[in-house]
Amino acid sequence: MPIIQSAKKRVKVTKTKTEANAKRKKDIKFLEKDFNRTIAENNVEEATKFFRQLEKKYHQFSEINLFHKNKAARKIAQYQKMLNSVAK
């Protein structure tokens, strides 16, 4: 357990940020599940809607360093490829 006041504060801040990041990652996972479900159903309109949301979230979260920028770009490219295969 930390003794110094600033170390105590850092523990609180770290806990708060960890919880926020876990919620953000959970939101991404739900969007991915919805996107994959609509791809499996060949529902292009819904899949496009979920893709736009996924793209936005990955860009936002890469800006705050939740994901590396290259990981975000790679995931967006994978989902775009999946969407294009269903749209044909």
C-alpha positions in Angstrom: 0.0 0.0 0.0 1.4 3.4 -0.9 2.3 5.8 1.9 3.0 9.0 -0.1 -0.1 11.1 -1.0 0.8 11.4 -4.6 1.2 7.6 -4.9 -2.2 7.1 -3.3 -3.7 9.4 -5.9 -2.0 7.5 -8.7 -3.5 4.3 -7.5 -7.0 5.9 -7.6 -6.4 7.4 -11.1 -5.0 4.1 -12.4 -8.1 2.2 -11.1 -10.5 4.7 -12.7 -8.7 4.7 -16.1 -8.5 0.9 -16.1 -12.3 0.6 -15.6 -12.9 3.2 -18.3 -10.6 1.3 -20.8 -12.3 -2.0 -20.0 -15.7 -0.5 -20.8 -14.4 0.9 -24.1 -12.9 -2.5 -25.1 -16.2 -4.1 -24.1 -18.1 -1.6 -26.4 -15.8 -2.6 -29.3 -16.4 -6.3 -28.7 -20.2 -5.8 -28.8 -20.0 -3.9 -32.0 -17.7 -6.6 -33.5 -20.2 -9.3 -32.5 -23.1 -7.3 -34.1 -21.1 -6.7 -37.3 -20.1 -10.3 -37.6 -23.7 -11.4 -37.0 -25.0 -9.1 -39.8 -22.3 -10.3 -42.1 -23.3 -13.9 -41.5 -26.9 -12.9 -42.3 -25.8 -11.1 -45.5 -27.5 -7.9 -44.3 -25.5 -5.3 -46.1 -27.4 -2.2 -44.7 -27.0 -3.2 -41.1 -23.4 -4.3 -41.6 -22.6 -1.0 -43.2 -24.1 0.8 -40.2 -22.0 -1.3 -37.7 -18.9 -0.9 -39.8 -19.2 2.9 -39.7 -19.5 2.7 -35.9 -16.6 0.3 -35.6 -14.4 2.5 -37.8 -15.2 5.6 -35.7 -14.6 3.8 -32.4 -11.2 2.3 -33.6 -10.1 5.8 -34.7 -11.1 7.4 -31.4 -9.5 4.7 -29.3 -6.3 4.7 -31.2 -6.1 8.5 -30.6 -6.1 7.9 -26.9 -3.7 5.0 -27.2 -6.1 2.3 -26.2 -5.1 0.6 -29.4 -2.0 1.1 -31.5 -2.7 3.0 -34.7 -1.6 0.1 -36.8 -3.8 -2.3 -35.0 -6.8 0.0 -35.6 -6.0 0.4 -39.3 -5.5 -3.4 -39.7 -8.9 -4.2 -38.0 -10.7 -1.6 -40.1 -9.2 -3.0 -43.2 -10.3 -6.5 -42.2 -13.8 -5.4 -41.6 -13.9 -3.4 -44.8 -12.8 -6.5 -46.7 -15.6 -8.6 -45.0 -18.2 -5.9 -45.9 -17.0 -5.8 -49.5 -17.2 -9.5 -49.9 -20.9 -9.5 -48.7 -21.8 -6.4 -50.7 -20.9 -8.1 -54.0 
